[in-house]
Amino acid sequence: MRVAYLFLSLLALIGFQMELLPRLSIGGIKPDLFLFTVCYLCLKGGEGRGALIGSSLGLLEDSLSLSPLGMRALSFSLVGYLLEMARRDLFLDSILAQASTLFLAGVLSGLVSLLSLNFFLISRPIGSTFFRLILPESLLTALLGLLLIFVAQSLRQLMARRYGSA
């Protein structure tokens, strides 16, 4: 049952990222639901899985996009590892703290990808790419994450009121 749930969740993630989020793009920049998932699972998940979760979802996103294979895997595994290491020290009871963490994770992931591209493949201007692509994408991802976290918490509270404790 757990494998079926994981498979259906991944299919839903792929469907939303590939079909729904392009319609939410602003100026060609869209939020990254894969990064949101990495952050959520690393902050809520078990011990010792941050880098594995990040690299797995990064490879999945790389395989579905035109980016070089392993680019997102590298940045997501670093984000997952750092979030897992910092999880105990972060105060994440506030929705705004969670969205801020997601924003910073997006900035870190974008910078790692940009620096890797510059080092291994093609040279892109760091300053303009940072301000025109990485910051807006991180902001959109954080805003989408804020919305998703708010909806999830509201549903959890509604279920708790309706069916007792949840």
Buried (B, 14 or more C-beta within 10 A) or exposed (E): EEEEEEEEEBEEBBEEBEEEBEEEEEEEBBBBBBBBBBBBBBBEBEEEBBBBBBBBBBBBBBEEBEBBEBBBBBBBBBBBBBBBEBBEEEEBEEBEEBBBBBBBBBBBBBBBBBEBBBEEEEEEEEEEBBEBBBBBBBBBBBBBBBEBBEEEEEEEEEEEEEEEEE
